[in-house]
Amino acid sequence: MEQMIKIFEDEEFGRVRTVIKDGEPWLVGKDVAVILGYAKPENAIAAHVDSEDKTSTLNQERYNESPEIKLSVGDILLVKDGAGIGKCARIDDMPYGESAPNGSLAVITPRDFLEYRYLYYFLLSNEFKENMNRILTGMGVPHLTQHFLKDVEVPIPNYSEQVRIADILDKQLEKLDALFKNINAQIEALQEFKTRLISDVVTGKIDVRGIEIPKYQYTEEVNDIVDVNEQED
């Protein structure tokens, strides 16, 4: 059933948006949290509202009327406020079909002369992070404005070079991701082995009597520690 947004207004509490869903009124949680004085409305909603009492659906009519909120393959999402400010993601595919971002995300749609993967990697670069941090320094509530994003200078080689750079980074990061996955799997296996070993020793499954513990030599003087970089050949 179509959802209709209405405004509940009161002199004492102010304005609260309501959504009529299946004949029942739903209050916009952020408006209520602001009225109640919460400094971080999103955190208040997460902490005090049960999952069955939440809804984040968007009616089709509203979606169709607002092309600026429609996500497409090739778009880039940038967190513009909150704890994750500056983090970004790119849309390579849309497995769940039509989607729209929430209010804390800026949607960047590159022009035809800009390869979206290349722009994504630029937004991950130290150059962009340093410019962003200079803007955010001193802000009471950190926020990336549209004005700042429009003024960001992006080095743009020819399109084929952008594609080549993005392809190289994609391949290298794929290798790194596989390496991290393998290392994490090894760490988990070692942690499991450690836990199992301790359990087996404590419960007597492994007899450690008679095992000689190696002796270690300790030093309390910092001067006893030799810096190999200072030694002469």
C-alpha positions in Angstrom: 0.0 0.0 0.0 1.2 3.5 -0.8 2.9 5.4 2.0 2.0 9.0 2.5 4.1 11.5 4.5 2.2 13.9 6.7 3.4 16.5 9.2 2.3 16.5 12.8 2.9 20.0 14.3 2.7 21.1 17.9 3.6 24.4 19.5 5.5 22.7 22.3 7.2 19.8 20.4 7.6 21.2 17.0 7.2 19.3 13.7 7.3 15.5 13.4 7.0 13.7 10.1 4.6 10.8 10.0 4.1 8.0 7.5 0.8 6.3 7.0 1.7 2.7 6.3 -1.0 0.1 5.8 -3.4 2.4 7.5 -1.3 2.9 10.6 0.8 6.0 11.5 4.5 5.7 11.8 6.6 8.5 13.3 10.0 9.5 11.8 12.4 8.4 14.5 15.0 11.1 13.8 12.4 13.8 14.4 11.3 12.3 17.7 14.9 11.8 18.9 15.7 15.5 18.1 12.7 16.7 20.0 13.7 14.5 23.0 17.1 16.2 23.0 19.3 13.3 21.9 22.6 14.7 20.5 22.9 11.7 18.2 19.5 10.7 16.9 20.7 7.7 14.9 22.3 6.2 18.0 19.2 6.8 20.1 17.0 5.0 17.5 19.4 2.1 17.4 19.4 1.8 21.2 15.8 2.4 22.0 13.6 1.2 19.1 12.9 -2.5 18.6 13.7 -3.9 15.1 10.0 -4.8 14.5 9.1 -1.1 15.1 11.4 0.2 12.4 10.8 0.7 8.7 13.2 2.1 6.1 11.1 1.5 3.0 10.6 4.2 0.4 7.4 4.3 -1.6 7.7 3.8 -5.4 6.1 7.1 -6.2 8.6 9.1 -4.1 11.4 7.1 -5.6 10.2 7.7 -9.2 9.8 11.5 -8.5 13.4 11.9 -7.2 16.0 10.9 -9.8 18.8 12.3 -7.6 18.3 9.6 -5.0 18.3 6.7 -7.4 21.5 4.7 -7.3 23.1 3.2 -10.4 26.1 1.1 -11.3 29.1 3.5 -11.5 28.0 5.7 -8.6 30.2 6.3 -5.6 28.9 6.7 -2.1 30.8 8.9 0.3 30.0 9.3 4.0 29.6 13.0 4.6 29.0 13.1 8.3 29.2 10.9 11.4 31.9 8.6 12.7 32.7 7.2 9.3 33.1 10.5 7.5 35.3 10.3 4.4 34.7 6.5 3.9 33.5 5.6 0.4 32.3 2.7 -1.6 31.6 2.2 -5.3 28.7 0.4 -6.9 29.9 -2.3 -9.2 26.5 -4.1 -9.4 23.0 -3.9 -7.8 22.0 -7.4 -6.8 19.0 -6.1 -4.8 17.6 -4.0 -7.6 16.4 -0.4 -7.1 18.0 1.3 -4.1 18.4 4.7 -2.5 21.0 6.1 0.0 20.3 7.4 3.5 20.9 11.0 4.5 24.4 10.5 5.7 25.7 9.5 2.3 26.7 11.7 -0.7 26.1 10.1 -4.1 28.7 11.0 -6.6 27.9 10.2 -10.3 31.0 10.7 -12.4 30.7 12.3 -15.8 31.4 10.4 -19.0 35.1 11.4 -19.2 35.8 10.1 -15.6 36.1 6.4 -15.0 34.3 5.7 -11.7 36.8 3.2 -10.4 39.6 5.8 -10.9 37.6 8.4 -9.0 37.0 5.9 -6.2 40.7 5.3 -5.8 41.4 9.0 -5.8 38.9 9.4 -2.9 40.9 6.8 -1.0 44.2 8.6 -1.6 46.1 10.5 1.0 45.8 13.7 -1.1 42.0 13.7 -0.8 42.2 12.7 2.9 44.5 15.5 3.7 42.3 18.1 1.9 39.3 16.7 3.7 41.0 16.8 7.1 42.0 20.5 6.6 38.4 21.3 5.9 37.1 19.4 8.9 39.6 20.7 11.4 37.9 23.1 13.9 34.3 22.0 12.9 32.1 21.4 15.9 30.1 18.8 13.9 32.3 17.4 11.1 30.4 17.5 7.8 31.5 17.3 4.1 29.5 20.0 2.3 28.5 20.0 -1.3 30.6 23.1 -1.8 33.7 21.3 -0.7 33.0 18.3 -2.9 32.5 20.5 -5.9 35.8 22.3 -5.3 37.9 19.1 -5.1 40.5 19.0 -7.8 41.0 15.6 -9.4 44.0 14.9 -11.6 42.4 13.5 -14.8 44.6 11.7 -17.3 43.0 10.5 -20.6 40.2 7.9 -20.2 42.2 4.9 -21.3 44.9 5.7 -18.8 42.3 6.0 -16.0 41.0 2.5 -17.0 44.6 1.1 -17.0 45.3 2.6 -13.5 42.0 1.2 -12.1 42.6 -2.2 -13.6 46.1 -2.4 -12.0 44.7 -1.3 -8.6 41.8 -3.8 -8.8 44.2 -6.7 -9.5 46.7 -5.7 -6.8 44.0 -5.2 -4.2 42.4 -8.5 -5.1 45.7 -10.2 -4.4 46.1 -8.3 -1.1 42.5 -9.3 -0.1 43.3 -12.9 -0.8 46.5 -12.6 1.3 44.7 -11.0 4.2 42.0 -13.7 4.1 44.7 -16.4 4.2 46.6 -14.7 7.0 43.3 -14.3 9.0 42.5 -17.9 8.5 45.9 -18.9 9.8 45.5 -16.6 12.8 42.1 -18.2 13.6 43.6 -21.6 13.3 46.5 -20.7 15.7 44.0 -19.3 18.2 41.9 -22.4 18.0 45.1 -24.5 18.5 46.1 -22.3 21.5 42.7 -22.7 23.1 42.6 -26.4 22.5 46.2 -26.9 23.8 45.5 -25.0 27.1 42.3 -27.0 27.6 44.1 -30.3 27.0 46.9 -29.4 29.4 44.5 -28.2 32.1 42.3 -31.3 31.8 45.3 -33.6 31.8 44.9 -34.9 28.2 48.5 -33.8 27.7 51.0 -34.7 30.3 53.5 -31.8 30.7 55.4 -33.3 33.6 59.1 -33.7 32.8 59.1 -31.0 30.1 62.0 -28.7 30.6 61.3 -25.1 30.4 64.1 -23.2 28.7 65.9 -20.5 30.6 65.8 -16.9 29.4 68.3 -14.2 30.2 66.8 -10.9 31.1 68.4 -7.5 31.3 67.3 -4.4 33.2 69.8 -2.0 31.7 68.8 -0.2 28.5 72.5 0.2 27.6 72.8 -3.5 27.4 70.6 -3.5 24.3 72.7 -3.1 21.2 71.4 -1.2 18.2 72.7 -3.1 15.2 72.3 0.0 13.1 75.0 1.7 15.1 77.6 -1.1 14.9 80.6 -0.6 12.7 81.5 -3.2 10.2 
